[in-house]
């Protein structure tokens, strides 16, 4: 398999040409939302010019919208490894999670139990905690504080005959940990429980195969894997057909459209379709013999995963070499298969916000806070100090950008030691 054509990749993203104070901007804010290829932007504009109409009308632009919906579903199905009628679209992952949780609540009774985790984004916590109002008991899997990984022994302890669902993240959006979701699914199913997977953070970083994973539901957000603001839900067909969604009465009762309340984001679907095309093109470049779009996507995402391992190998050890920086999560090089190139850190002498502002002024974009992973920052005891500074790489980032980041962080630390000003 050939290496990624990084020059071609970076040329696809117009945003990467921006400058701050005369220097190229460095986008290390991927977990909050990635940049978008120019072809995606063009596809959205083209839809609004040539096909802008609601679905199911008796005229040309509406027919084009109908065809777009079908094409977008199949493209996402190829991305996830499922069938088109198991793909549901919505405004974002959080809204879809609340929609499913309300529907599942129709089948629950007081005393039934749901298990969440202390590691994950609250988009996969709060929708389930809300069910406490009907008497559902919600437990949270603890974490191993030293490396920010799930305590699977705690999961086994919590599972019982009353467990109805386990909600788990594929990867931590705060510290990059990739969870052993396959084991979580296996343990939950052995107890007779369903599994709801939040794959928002994992989606830009590796191959997803919901069939082999055997999860019941999985969500992701196109905005986090180089697409527009549109949420995606995979659900096993049997669940999408059995569960009763909250919807307006005249709306279709067919699967999967019965889960899509209101007028959908059609221009977003056009952009999402082109996003899948972009990722498949990476696969065709590294594996010209790919026999299908699914095969090309697998090849492309595997190549991305391999390249991002190189980014992690430069980023994490580099951070650890700077005195005054604490890195949270997995730091052992031999275990980098279990992390994404996302690092959560704290810097002596700076709040995460102060560090993010200083880096931002130098043209390096990072995030600060708890990133809605409130259970994690509370468990680590860092919520009151502002949470984490988050550095999030994706495949359009470069080793040179990481080196620039490390140099600036080293200068930040030295500024504290010498009380020197941090100027341009």
Phi, psi and omega in degrees: 000131181286161175287162176296142173274084189294327177298314178298317182300310183294330177292343179283345188249099182302327184298333184291350179276356182292152177235149173235120182053039175081004179241149180301137175290143178246113184268094175249035181248022187307318182298337177276347182148120183280167172283169192236133177300150178300327179295329177292316178298317179296320180296321179293318177295320179298320177299314183294333179279317193251344188222017189286095178201156175289166186281159168069027175267166183263049181206169195296312184294326176291321177298323176296322177296317177301316180295322179298315181302314180298315181296319181294320178299316183291324178297316179293323177301319177294325179292322184266339183085043180223196177258156184300326182278008173255011182250125179243137177256151177200179184293330180190170182297319185298314180298319178295322179296318177296321179299314180292320182297322178294320179292318178297326181301333179299334184261359185262158178233159175304133181099343173295155187237145175232142180245127173246190178230163176270004183262336199262163172303139185289355171297339176246024175234304184301321178300332180271324175297330180299338182282357173300333182294343176254012176094006177289139178264126182246123176252160178232127175293132179283169179240159169276110188298326187293333179225009176056047175245157180290143175271093184292336174295326177293322175300313180299325179292323184281331182294136176202185185292346178266353181290126180254333183202144171243126179251121186219149175271147175289321179209149181284127178283352182261319185233001171087356181303130171266120182281153176280073187295324181301318178291320177302314180299314181299313181296318181295315181294326176298330178271000180083018182257151173278165179230130177246117186253127171267106182254020183303312183283330183284329190308322180285353195247348184191172181290137172246137179220089187293335179294308181289328178293325177067024175287160181273324177219149175211136181237152171207174183229124181300330181297338180266353174230054167077021180236187181279180180285095176205134180266153183229134174234127166262135173222138174305137185307320182299323180285318180297330179277324185280313182293148182255113180283158168277119183208166176287144190301316184286348184295156181305144175254015178278151173275132006260000188295339179298342180267356185257091184283133175076180178292133184273171180272083186291321177295329174295321176297321178298317178293320179298318178301318179289329175299316178297321177300318180299312181294323177293325178295322174302317179297321180291329178292318183274341181219077185302339181272007180305127190271351182204169177296320178300316179297320178294321178296319178298315179298317181294314181291326175295320178294319176299315180300317180296315180296318182292335173299321177298321178297317179296321181295334176271320187289304189294308177300324179297319177295319182293337181280348182268115179300140178093359177249128175253127179257127179263144178104198183286123181239355179282119182307324183289352181245015182293345172298340182257025174214155170268169179281051178240128183236134172252125186225164165232150184236126178303132176091355181225140164286158177305323179295316179298320179294318179297321179294318180296317179292319180300323178293338177265009176085015179246119189262116177228171179248160175222153177125208178255350175057031181067008173265060189297322180300325180290309183293328176290317179296323179283350180075027184241005181297318183290341179263014174100006177079231188232156161268123184251128176249118186235107180268151168226185191287349175273356175280163186233161174300321180298322178293321177296318178298320178297317177301311182299321178297319180290322177295321177298321178293324177299313181297317179294331177298319178296318183293324186254356185058026180279157178281150179256092188246170180291000000 
